[in-house]
Amino acid sequence: MTLKPQLLHDSRCLLGEGPVWDHRSQKLYWVDIESFDVHVIDPNGSEHGVINVGEYVGSLCVRGSGGLILALKSGFAALDPETGEVTPLADVESHLPGNRFNDGKCDPAGRFWAGTLALDEDHGEGKGNLYCLHADHRVELKAHGVWISNGLAWTRDQKTMYYIDSPHRTVRAYAYDVSTSEIADQGVAILVPEGMGYPDGMAIDSEDMLWIAHWDGSCVRRWNPRTAEVLATIEMPVARPTSCAFGGKDFDTLYITSASTRLSPEQLAAQPLAGGLFQCKPGVRGMPMTEFAG
C-alpha cells in the first residue's frame, strides 16, 4: 500500500525531529535540533509557536505534572512552554563535550529514554550512549557504544522495546521489564537494505507495527518487526523525513517531521518543502504517548 502525505506546516526546520502529541491540549510538539527550537502547533486552528531554548534540543516529552521534559546538549531539563523557562534536571554528559542528545521517548512506566551522538562530521562511531531518566530524576546508562541513537518504541504488552542505531540500518529488539526498566538484547528485528535510506525516528501503531522514517530514503515505511516485511509506504516529497508520531483526537493521524540540513542548493530547489511538518491518515491508529512521571 502506497500513501501520500499532506503538508501541515511549512516550518523550514533545519533538523525537525521528535514529534509528540499532547492529548490534553490537542497540540503537537516537535523540535528543530540545530536551530535550538521547540515548535508547537494546533493542527485544527493552525496556531503555531516557537520557543528557542538556546542549545541543541534533541527530543522532548510531555510531563504529567505539567510542561515538557527536554533532552538538551547539557542534559535533561524541564520547559514551561507558557514562559519559556528552562530548568535543568540532570547533567548527563558534561564529561563528553563533543556529544549531544538526539531522539527520545517515554516508556510505558513514564521514564524518559534518550540517546546521544557525537557532533563530529562522521558522528563518531561508538561515542554515543542511551540513557533512562527515572521519575526521581535519577539517570541510568542503558547502552553504550552507540553511533547515532534514534527511534524507540514499546509494544502494547510492555514486553518488548525496539531501538534504532541508524548507521547500522537496524532495528533491534530488547526484552523489556516495565517494573524495573531492565532490557536484554534479543537481536536484530529489521535490517533495512542499502538503497532504502537510513532508519531514523519511529512510531508504533495499535497493531504493534512500526512506522519508520527513512532518512535519505524519501519515505516512511510500515514494517512488521516480527517478519521484517514492509506493509505500507508513505511517499514523501522530501529526502530526509526524520520521525513520526500518531496523534489527533482519535490517534488516526501520523505526523511526520523532516530536515533540510546539509542539503545542497540544487537539492533544496528540488524539494522546497524540506524541513516541513506533514500529516497522513494511514488507515490504522496509534496509541497515546506516555507522559513523563516525574
N, C-alpha and C positions, 0 to 999 in steps of 0.2 A: 504494500500500500504506500502510495506517494502522496504527501500533503504539501500545502503551500501556506506560509505564514503571512500575517499582515503586520505592517509597521505600526507600532503603538506610539512610539515617541522617537523623534529624530534627535537623540541626545548627544550624538557625536562624541561618544566616550573614546578615550584612548584605549583603555582596557576595562570595558564594562564587564562585571562579574557578579557572581553570588546573589541572584535574585531570591528574595524571601517574601512570602505572602503573610501579611498580618491579618488574621481572620477577624480580630476585634475591630480594627479601624477600616477593614476592607481596602487596605492600601498595599502597594508593592514597594519594597525597598530593594536597592541594589547599590553596588559600589563602582566607582571608576578608580581602580587601584593607583594608576600612575598620575592622576590629577588630584589625588588625596580627597576625593569627594564621596559623600553618601547621597544617593538620589532617593526620592520618594515620589510616588505618583498615585493618584486616584484614577484608575482606569475608566471609570464611568464619567467623571466630571472633568477629566483632562488637567486637573490641578497637579502641578509639578514643582518640586522644590529641591534645592541642592544645599548641602551642608559641607563646607570644607573643614577637614579635621587636622590639616597641617602636616600630615605624613602619610606614607603608604598605608592604605587600608585594604587588607586582603579579603575580608569577609565580615559578615555580621549575622546576628540572630536577634529575634525579639526576646525581651526579658519579661518573665512572668510578673515581676514586681513593678514593671513599667520601664519604658525606654528600650534601648538596644545595647547589646554587647558587641564590641568590635575586636577584631584581630588586627592590631596595628604593627608597624615595624618595631615599635618599642615594647610590644607585649599586649596583653588583654586589657581592655578598658570599657567603661560604660559611657554611653552617649545619651544625653537628654535631647531628643530631636526638637523640642519646643524652644530651648535656649541655645542649643549648640554646644553646651558644656560637656567636655570630655574629662572623665575621672579615671585615672589609672587604677587597675585592679591587681595586676600581676606582671612583674618583669620576667621575661622568659629567656631571651637570647641576647642580652646585652654583652655577653662574652663572645658573641658571633656578630660583629657589627656589619658584616657583609651579607647577612641574611635578612629576609623579610617574610611576614606571614602571607599565605595565599588562601586557598579555598578552606571553608569551614562549615560545620553544620551541627545542630544539636541531636544527640542520640535520644532514644525513647524515654530515658530517665531524666532528661533535661540537662545533661552535661554538654558543654560546647567543645567539639573536636575541631582542631585547625592545625594545618601543617605549614612548614616553611620551605623556602628555596633560597639559593644563593643568587645575588644580584649580578654576578659577573656574566660575561657575554654568553657563555655556554651553560649558565645556571649551575655550574659547579657540581658535576655528578657526585652524588653521595653526601652532599653537605647539608641537606635538609632533614627535618625531623617532623614527626607527627605528635601532637600534644592533646591532652584532655584537660579542660578546665572544669573542675568539680563545683558543686553548688556553694561550697565553703571557700571558693577561690583558690583551692589547692591545685597546683599544676602537676600533671603526671606525664612523663615521656612514654609514648606508646610504640613508636617505631623510629629507628634512626637509619642513616644511610640512604635517605630519600633524595631523589633528584628534583622533581617538580611535584610537590604534594598537591593533589587535586580532589576530584569528586568523592563524596561519601554518601552512603545510603544504608538504611537498615530495613530488613524485611518485616512484614506485619506480625509474624510470630516472635519477633525480637531475638531470634537465634542466630541471625547471620548479618554481618556487616560487609559491605562492598567498598573497595578503596582503589583509587586510581593514582598511579605514579606515571605521569604522561609519557615521558620519553621511552619507557619500556613498552608502550602500547598495550598495557594490560589493565584489566580489572581483576583484582584479587579478592577472594572470598575469605572471610575470617569467621570462625565460631565466636559468638558474642554472648557474654553473660550480662544481662541487664542489671542484675543486682550488684555486681562488682565492677563492671566496665572492663573486665578481662577479655582479651582477644587471643585467638590461636589461629595461625595461618593455615588455611585449607588448600592453598594453591590458586592457580590462575583459572578464573571463571570464563573470561573473554580475552582473546588475543586479537587485537584489531590489525588486520592485514595492512601491509605497506600500500600506499596509494589511497587509503581511506582517511588520511589525516591522523591527528593525534587525539586520543580521548581526553577530554577536559572535564568540565563540571557535569553533574548528572542529577537526575531526579528518579524516584521510584514511584510507580503507579499502584493502584489498588489491587492489581494482579501480580505484584512483585516483579514486574518487568522494568528494565532500566532504560531511561531516556538519556542518551549521552550526546553532548555537544562535541562535534569533531572539528577541532582547530585545524585550519588549512585543509578542511575537508568539505566545506560549504554545505554542511547539513547537520541535522540532529537525527540520530537513529534510535529506534526502539529495539533493544536487544533482550533476548531470553537468556538470563545468566546461567540457566541450568543446561541449555543446549548450545549456547553461543550462536544462536540463529538470529539474523536480522528480521524483524517482523514488520517494521514500517520505517519510512524515511520522510523527514521534513526537509525539503529542498530550500536552502537559504540563499538570499540574494547577496550574501557576504561570505568571504572566505573563512572568516575567523569567528564563528559562533563560539561562545565561551562556557555558558552554563544555562540551566533551565530549572524552572520550579512550577509546580501546579498551584493554581490559585483561582480566584473568582468565588462567587457565592457558593457554587456547587463543586468547586475544585475540578472543573472540567476544562479550564484554560491553561495551556502551557505557555509560560512567559520565558522568553529567550533573550539573553544578553549577547553582545558581540563586541569586537575590538577593531580598532583602526591602527593600532600601534605598529610601527616598523613596516608599514606598507609603503611601497614606492609611490611617487606621484601618479604614475601610469596605473598602478593597481587601485589607488583611491579614485581616480577618474572613472574606472570601470565598475566600481562598487561604491557609489556615493552614499549609500545607507550604512556603510561600515561604522561600527560603534553605536548603532541604534538599538532600541528595545523593540522586540517583536512579540507577537502572540499568535497562538494557533489552538484550535479546538480539535484534539486528535481522536476523539471518539471514546476515550477512556478517562477515568477520573484518577486524581491523585488523592493524597491524604493530608490532613492538616500537619504543618510542621510543629514539632515540639518546641515549646518555649524554654529558655534558659531558666533553671530552677533557683539560681542564686541571686 
